[in-house]
């Protein structure tokens, strides 16, 4: 293994809590303190290390994807300075010191996962996602590679229904796979245009676009106000307020704020 240095403080277990919070995640598999993830056909193992993480293998191909997976694009120093002046974020950031939100490296995986999670609990969503991964993904030594767009483009809706998707969600997945949406192009577009491109695809609404901006692109102003978990977190920390307007309080760090609020609810 080679050490990948990360800005300190950094808590590897806390930062990867999402991959265990709702059950095992076969594409981001946590086992005995090691996170397993398949990147470009190779299984990469990530473990805590002084000053960062141990990564095997770490090279020019895996490094940028691991950095994205571990949320390196986020400017946490600036966020901490901002949080220090907010009576909600200050104690929360202190309690979660070392938390760096992970990002989904693959845009295709991010969108399919959002479809999976539409209108069901995250525990159910993770279970269905795992069955999709087992059926259409590729097993490596421990983790699975998430099913590719090409693989699901060739799948039938009945095959996807068989792993737990509703008929409509199966239609959405196959439709997205066969659409002309250029996923790689989205990273170079402003937030509004990203949302427009995504919501033009059947089955993908504002909720999906918001989480794509938040969890894949890591955009600073992403604020998924329509998410039930976000609404609960806002009510817990801010009381009975308009959730969408509440995002203005955290300008220009809405995305980081929402991650801290959500993890603050889950982690004692």
Secondary structure, 3 states (H helix, E strand, C coil): CEEEECCCCCCHHHHCCHHHHCCCCCCCEEECCEEEEEECCEEEEEEEECCEEEEECCCCCHHHHHHHHCCCCCCHHHHHHHHCCCCCHHHHHHHCCCCCCCCCCCHHHHHHHHHHHCCCCHHHHHHHHHHHHHHHCEECCCCEECCCHHHHHCCCHHHHHCCCCCHHHHHHHHHHHHCCCCCHHHHHCCHHHHHHHHHCCCCCCHHHHHHHHHHHCCCCCCCCCCCHHHHHHHHHHHCCCCHHHHHHHHCCCHHHHHHHHHHHHHCC
